[in-house]
Amino acid sequence: MAGNFRELRTRFFDLLLLTVLSAMVIFPALGQNREWASREIRHAEIIREMAENGDYLIPRLMGEVYHDKPPVMHAIAAVLTRMASKPSMTIARMPSAVAGILGVLAVYGIGLLLLDRRSALIGAIALLGMPGYSVVARHARPDTILCASILCSCLCIGLGMRERRYTWQTFYLTFGGLCAGLGVITKGPYGILVPALFAVFAPFRREDLKRPRFNWASFVLGFLTALAIWAVPAYFRDGGHYLHGVITQPDLDVSKSGSGKSVFWYVWDGIILTFPYSLFLPLAIRDLRRRGYSAPLAIAGAIFIVISCIPKKRQHYLVPFYPFFAMGIAASLVRYRETSRLVRRATQILIPLSIIAIPLYFVAIQPFVKPYKNSQMFFAKEILSVIEPKSQIYCVSSIEEALAWVGQRHEGIQKLSRDDPSLVSRTLCNARAGSYLVIGEKNYTSLLKHTEAIPVELVISHKVGHEKMLLFRLGKKTSETP
């Protein structure tokens, strides 16, 4: 009894340590507006509109139904936004940040199942020190929620395979199915793929983990229940039109890449985004050759092979790879620390540095390398400060979502495709005098080659990132001049 109490106390303090450490890495400067990740402001604007209209079931962007992602992250952040009575990037990023912490804790739990306490602890800390994971956990994107759902599902599957009591096994597998279903709702089939790989590779050469013969029905039941909780109300809302749009969206078609990227495209990204732990990969390979098998590395390798074979390549597809890679590296480090002074010294230096580097960058370095005056938010504020209230704004750029976010309105903001200069020209020629045009300098030069002169007055010229952005006020056409 005393031994069990000490073990529980040790686990509690480990989890507390990881929670505090994760918060210290992920939360500093969480609300920064100097740099927005790809599509991050889009999700923030969806959250703002959801909080404004109170519809937590069907997301909307610029007033139109948004099919690309179901509203798991958006609904959570929208509730928080309504509680705070004001949108902010801190709130928009909060679900991802909390999911990032939960993912670290889940890795610790999986490490206890597959490895030992020290390896589990170092694996969780190593994951936190990988920029590919911790930086994404600071973004208003659903990737970290997907990763946390996957890891919780794997943890429950592992507990279910270890459990010999039927009732508890049923409970674990059902909850694992719920988490996998949440992952699928969050971001597609990836949510079930990784738990399936875990169920295949985790029990290999282990006597304590047994795949259930018949109780997988509990997992399937939990999985279907999670899907039904969202899909059934969404279906009855509009007869299935929104669900059909989600299922048939082009983003789910991973067979088309359009980029010509090779199967080795992830190798360099994997090395950089897991640095400095990728430095220990040769050590892990050597350890793997000596011991013959490593479940975390087998799962990580399977994930890496699957996403490499998919024609569509995206950097964030690597996120579920990091936890299992971290556990595999940690197990090798723990073993070699006992015999190698070099490995011991390297871990004593690199692990603390990897943890410090991420908050240090966002707090102390980013303000210098990413000046606020070069941000989209600064430019959006500058635009809204000089135009008349409720003015019509045409955008031939990606600034329309930032304008809606900063101005807290999407009415009167219209995006024009930069790929169709003739349509842009016709729209601007028919625009009301006093409207505004926001366009990049290169796009404006290209537009002038395909259209007649449009009476405009330059109001603002401002560099945003690496591009010069222009704000024009549209004047009267010649035919309208008295």
C-alpha positions in Angstrom: 0.0 0.0 0.0 2.8 2.4 0.9 4.6 1.6 -2.3 1.5 2.3 -4.4 1.0 5.7 -2.6 4.7 6.6 -3.3 4.3 5.7 -6.9 1.1 7.8 -7.3 2.8 10.7 -5.6 5.7 10.4 -8.0 3.4 10.3 -11.0 1.5 13.4 -9.6 4.7 15.4 -9.2 5.9 14.4 -12.7 2.7 15.5 -14.2 2.7 18.8 -12.2 6.3 19.4 -13.3 5.5 18.8 -17.0 2.4 21.0 -16.8 4.3 23.9 -15.3 7.2 23.5 -17.7 4.9 23.3 -20.7 3.1 26.5 -19.6 6.4 28.2 -19.3 7.3 27.2 -22.8 4.0 27.8 -24.6 2.3 30.7 -22.9 4.9 33.5 -22.9 3.9 36.1 -25.6 1.1 33.8 -26.7 -0.9 36.8 -28.0 1.9 38.3 -30.1 0.8 40.0 -33.3 4.1 40.5 -35.1 3.9 37.3 -37.0 0.8 35.2 -37.9 1.2 31.6 -39.0 -0.3 30.4 -42.3 -4.1 30.7 -42.1 -3.9 31.6 -38.4 -5.8 34.9 -38.8 -8.4 33.0 -40.8 -9.2 30.8 -37.9 -9.1 33.7 -35.5 -11.7 35.5 -37.7 -13.9 32.4 -37.8 -13.7 32.3 -34.0 -14.7 36.0 -33.8 -17.7 35.5 -36.2 -18.8 32.4 -34.3 -18.7 34.3 -31.0 -20.6 37.1 -32.6 -23.4 35.1 -34.1 -23.6 32.4 -31.4 -23.6 29.5 -33.9 -21.1 27.0 -32.5 -22.0 24.2 -35.0 -21.3 25.6 -38.4 -18.3 27.9 -38.8 -18.4 30.9 -41.1 -15.7 33.1 -42.6 -16.5 36.5 -43.9 -20.1 35.6 -43.5 -19.9 32.5 -45.7 -20.0 28.9 -44.5 -16.5 27.5 -44.0 -16.2 23.8 -45.0 -12.4 23.3 -44.7 -12.4 22.5 -40.9 -15.1 21.4 -38.5 -15.5 23.8 -35.6 -13.8 21.9 -32.8 -11.1 24.5 -32.0 -13.3 27.4 -33.1 -16.2 26.5 -30.8 -14.0 26.3 -27.7 -12.3 29.6 -28.5 -15.6 31.2 -29.4 -17.1 30.3 -26.0 -14.0 31.8 -24.3 -14.3 34.9 -26.5 -17.9 35.5 -25.4 -16.9 35.0 -21.8 -14.1 37.6 -22.2 -16.5 39.9 -24.2 -13.6 40.7 -26.6 -11.7 38.7 -29.3 -8.0 38.4 -28.9 -5.2 36.3 -30.4 -4.4 35.0 -26.9 -7.9 33.5 -26.7 -7.9 32.2 -30.3 -4.6 30.4 -29.5 -5.6 29.1 -26.1 -7.3 25.8 -27.3 -4.1 24.9 -29.1 -1.9 25.9 -26.2 -3.9 23.8 -23.7 -3.9 20.9 -26.2 -0.2 21.2 -26.5 0.2 20.7 -22.7 -2.2 17.8 -22.8 -0.2 16.2 -25.5 3.0 16.4 -23.4 1.2 14.8 -20.5 -0.2 12.0 -22.8 3.3 11.3 -24.0 4.4 10.8 -20.4 1.6 8.3 -19.9 2.5 6.5 -23.1 6.1 6.5 -22.1 5.2 4.8 -18.8 3.4 2.1 -20.8 6.1 1.4 -23.3 9.3 2.4 -21.6 10.1 3.5 -18.0 9.6 6.5 -15.8 12.9 8.2 -16.7 12.4 7.7 -20.4 8.8 8.8 -20.2 9.8 12.0 -18.4 12.7 12.8 -20.8 10.5 11.9 -23.8 7.8 14.4 -22.7 10.4 17.1 -22.1 12.1 16.4 -25.4 8.7 16.8 -27.2 8.3 20.2 -25.5 11.8 21.2 -26.7 11.1 20.4 -30.4 10.2 23.6 -32.3 8.0 21.6 -34.7 5.7 20.8 -31.8 5.9 23.8 -29.3 5.7 26.5 -32.0 2.6 24.9 -33.6 1.1 24.7 -30.1 1.3 28.5 -30.1 -0.8 28.9 -33.3 -4.5 29.3 -33.7 -4.7 26.1 -35.8 -6.2 22.7 -35.2 -3.0 20.7 -35.6 -2.2 20.5 -31.9 -5.7 19.5 -30.9 -5.5 16.7 -33.5 -2.2 15.6 -32.0 -3.5 15.7 -28.4 -6.6 13.7 -29.5 -4.4 11.1 -31.2 -2.1 10.8 -28.2 -5.0 10.4 -25.7 -6.5 7.7 -28.0 -3.2 5.8 -28.1 -2.8 6.1 -24.3 -6.3 4.7 -23.8 -5.7 1.9 -26.3 -2.5 1.0 -24.4 -4.2 1.0 -21.1 -7.0 -1.1 -22.6 -4.5 -3.7 -23.9 -2.8 -3.9 -20.5 -6.0 -4.2 -18.6 -7.3 -7.7 -17.8 -10.6 -6.7 -16.3 -13.3 -6.5 -19.0 -15.1 -3.5 -17.5 -12.1 -1.3 -17.3 -10.8 -2.5 -20.7 -14.2 -1.5 -22.2 -14.0 1.9 -20.5 -10.4 2.6 -21.8 -11.2 1.4 -25.4 -14.5 3.4 -25.5 -12.7 6.6 -24.4 -9.9 5.8 -26.9 -12.5 5.7 -29.6 -14.0 9.0 -28.5 -10.6 10.6 -28.7 -9.9 9.1 -32.1 -13.3 10.4 -33.3 -12.5 13.8 -32.0 -9.2 13.7 -34.0 -11.1 12.8 -37.2 -13.6 15.6 -36.6 -10.8 18.0 -36.0 -8.8 17.2 -39.1 -9.8 14.1 -41.0 -8.6 10.5 -41.3 -5.3 11.2 -39.6 -7.2 11.0 -36.3 -7.8 7.2 -36.8 -4.6 6.3 -38.7 -2.1 6.9 -35.8 -4.2 5.0 -33.2 -4.4 2.1 -35.7 -0.6 2.2 -36.1 -0.2 2.3 -32.3 -2.4 -0.8 -31.9 -0.3 -2.7 -34.5 3.2 -1.8 -33.3 2.9 -1.1 -29.6 2.2 -4.7 -28.3 4.8 -6.3 -30.6 7.3 -8.4 -28.5 5.5 -7.5 -25.2 3.7 -9.8 -22.9 2.0 -7.1 -20.8 0.1 -5.6 -23.8 -2.5 -7.9 -25.4 -4.8 -6.8 -28.3 -8.4 -7.6 -27.3 -10.1 -10.1 -29.6 -13.7 -9.0 -29.4 -13.7 -5.8 -27.3 -12.7 -3.5 -30.3 -16.4 -3.0 -30.6 -16.1 -0.6 -27.6 -13.5 1.4 -29.5 -15.7 1.6 -32.6 -18.7 2.6 -30.5 -16.8 5.4 -28.9 -15.5 6.5 -32.3 -18.9 6.6 -33.9 -20.4 8.3 -30.8 -17.8 11.2 -31.2 -18.7 11.6 -34.9 -22.5 11.5 -34.1 -22.2 14.2 -31.4 -21.2 16.7 -34.1 -22.6 15.2 -37.3 -26.2 14.5 -36.3 -27.0 18.1 -35.1 -25.1 19.5 -38.2 -27.2 17.3 -40.5 -30.5 18.3 -39.0 -29.4 22.0 -39.2 -29.5 22.2 -43.0 -30.4 18.7 -44.2 -26.7 17.7 -44.7 -25.5 20.4 -47.0 -22.8 21.5 -44.6 -21.7 17.9 -44.0 -21.5 17.2 -47.7 -19.4 20.3 -48.2 -17.0 19.2 -45.4 -16.7 15.6 -46.8 -16.2 16.7 -50.4 -13.8 19.6 -49.7 -10.7 19.7 -51.9 -8.4 19.8 -48.8 -9.2 16.2 -48.0 -7.9 15.0 -51.4 -4.3 14.1 -50.5 -3.7 12.4 -53.9 -3.1 15.7 -55.6 0.0 17.6 -54.6 0.4 20.2 -57.3 4.0 20.9 -56.0 6.1 18.1 -57.4 7.7 17.4 -54.0 9.6 14.1 -53.7 9.1 11.4 -51.1 12.2 12.8 -49.3 10.6 16.2 -48.8 10.0 15.7 -45.1 13.6 14.6 -44.3 15.1 18.1 -44.0 12.0 19.5 -42.2 12.1 16.5 -39.8 15.7 17.2 -38.9 15.2 20.9 -38.4 11.9 20.8 -36.6 13.1 18.1 -34.1 16.4 19.8 -33.5 18.5 19.3 -31.3 17.1 15.8 -30.7 17.6 14.9 -34.3 21.4 15.0 -33.5 20.8 11.8 -31.4 19.2 9.9 -34.3 22.4 8.0 -35.1 22.5 6.9 -31.5 19.0 5.7 -31.6 19.6 3.8 -34.8 22.6 2.1 -33.2 20.6 1.3 -30.1 17.8 -0.1 -32.4 20.3 -2.4 -34.1 21.5 -3.7 -30.8 18.1 -4.3 -29.2 16.2 -5.2 -32.3 12.9 -3.3 -31.8 11.6 0.0 -30.4 7.8 0.5 -30.4 8.0 4.4 -30.4 10.5 4.4 -33.3 8.5 1.8 -35.2 5.3 4.0 -34.9 7.3 7.2 -35.7 8.8 5.4 -38.8 5.4 4.2 -39.9 3.9 7.7 -39.6 6.9 9.2 -41.5 6.6 6.6 -44.3 2.8 7.1 -44.7 3.0 10.9 -45.0 6.0 10.7 -47.3 4.1 8.4 -49.7 1.1 10.8 -49.8 1.6 13.1 -52.8 0.2 16.1 -50.9 3.0 17.5 -48.7 2.4 19.9 -45.7 4.8 20.7 -43.0 2.2 20.3 -40.3 1.5 16.7 -41.3 4.7 15.9 -39.2 3.1 17.0 -35.9 1.9 13.5 -34.8 5.3 12.1 -35.7 7.2 14.2 -33.1 5.8 12.6 -29.9 6.8 9.0 -30.9 10.2 10.2 -32.2 10.8 12.0 -28.9 10.0 8.9 -26.9 12.3 6.8 -29.1 15.2 9.2 -28.8 14.6 9.5 -25.0 14.8 5.8 -24.5 18.2 5.7 -26.3 19.5 8.7 -24.3 18.6 7.1 -21.0 20.4 3.9 -21.9 23.5 5.6 -23.2 23.7 8.1 -20.3 24.7 5.3 -18.0 27.8 4.4 -20.1 28.7 7.4 -22.2 30.0 10.6 -20.6 29.6 12.5 -23.9 25.9 11.6 -24.1 25.4 12.6 -20.5 27.1 16.0 -21.0 25.2 16.6 -24.3 21.8 15.9 -22.7 22.7 18.1 -19.7 23.3 21.0 -22.1 21.0 20.5 -25.0 17.8 19.6 -23.1 17.6 22.8 -21.0 18.6 24.9 -24.0 15.9 23.4 -26.2 13.3 24.3 -23.5 14.6 27.8 -23.0 15.0 28.6 -26.7 11.3 28.8 -27.7 10.0 31.3 -25.1 13.3 33.2 -25.4 12.7 33.6 -29.2 9.1 34.9 -28.8 9.8 37.2 -25.8 13.3 38.6 -26.6 14.3 37.9 -30.2 11.1 38.1 -32.3 10.5 41.8 -31.5 13.8 42.6 -33.3 13.6 40.2 -36.2 9.9 40.7 -36.8 9.0 44.3 -36.2 5.4 45.0 -35.4 5.3 47.8 -38.0 5.8 45.2 -40.7 2.9 43.0 -39.5 -0.4 42.6 -41.2 -2.2 43.7 -38.0 -0.3 47.0 -38.0 -1.2 47.6 -41.7 -4.9 46.7 -41.1 -5.1 49.1 -38.2 -3.5 51.8 -40.3 -6.0 51.2 -43.1 -9.0 51.4 -40.7 -7.7 54.6 -39.1 -7.8 56.5 -42.4 -10.9 55.2 -44.2 -14.4 56.3 -43.5 -16.6 54.0 -41.3 -18.4 51.2 -43.2 -16.5 52.0 -46.4 -16.4 49.3 -49.1 -13.0 47.7 -49.3 -11.8 45.6 -52.2 -8.8 43.4 -51.4 -6.5 41.8 -54.1 -4.4 40.3 -51.4 -4.7 38.1 -48.2 -5.4 41.2 -46.0 -9.2 40.9 -46.0 -9.3 38.5 -43.0 -7.0 40.7 -41.0 -9.2 43.7 -41.8 -12.3 41.9 -40.6 -10.5 40.7 -37.5 -9.1 44.1 -36.5 -12.2 46.1 -37.5 -14.5 43.4 -36.0 -16.7 43.4 -39.1 -16.7 41.6 -42.4 -19.5 43.5 -44.1 -18.2 45.6 -46.9 -14.9 43.8 -47.3 -14.7 41.9 -50.5 -11.8 39.7 -51.8 -10.9 39.8 -55.5 -8.9 37.0 -57.1 -5.5 38.1 -58.2 -5.5 35.3 -60.8 -8.3 37.0 -62.9 -7.2 40.6 -63.7 -10.1 41.1 -66.1 -12.7 40.4 -63.3 -10.8 42.7 -60.9 -10.8 45.4 -63.6 -14.6 45.1 -64.2 -15.4 45.1 -60.5 -13.3 48.2 -59.8 -14.7 50.0 -62.8 -18.2 49.5 -61.5 -17.2 50.3 -57.9 -18.7 53.3 -56.1 -16.5 56.3 -55.8 -15.0 56.6 -52.4 -14.5 52.8 -52.1 -11.0 51.5 -51.4 -8.6 49.1 -52.9 -5.9 47.2 -51.1 -3.4 45.5 -53.3 0.3 44.4 -53.4 2.6 46.4 -55.6 3.4 43.5 -57.9 -0.3 42.7 -58.4 -1.1 46.3 -59.1 1.6 46.5 -61.8 0.2 43.3 -63.3 -3.3 44.7 -63.1 -2.3 47.8 -65.0 -1.2 45.7 -67.9 -4.6 44.1 -68.3 -7.0 47.0 -67.8 -7.7 50.6 -68.7 -6.7 53.3 -66.3 -8.8 53.3 -63.1 -9.0 56.7 -61.3 -7.4 56.1 -58.0 -5.6 58.1 -55.3 -2.8 56.5 -53.3 -3.5 56.8 -49.6 -1.0 54.5 -48.0 2.1 52.6 -49.1 3.4 50.3 -46.5 5.8 47.3 -46.4 4.2 44.2 -44.9 6.7 41.4 -44.5 8.6 41.2 -47.8 5.9 42.9 -49.8 4.9 46.5 -50.4 1.2 46.9 -49.9 -0.9 49.8 -51.4 -4.1 51.4 -50.3 -6.0 53.3 -53.0 -9.1 55.4 -52.8 -11.3 54.9 -55.9 -12.4 58.1 -57.6 -15.2 58.9 -60.1 -14.9 57.4 -63.6 -14.4 59.8 -66.5 -18.0 59.2 -67.6 -19.3 60.3 -64.2 -17.3 63.5 -64.0 -19.6 66.6 -64.2 
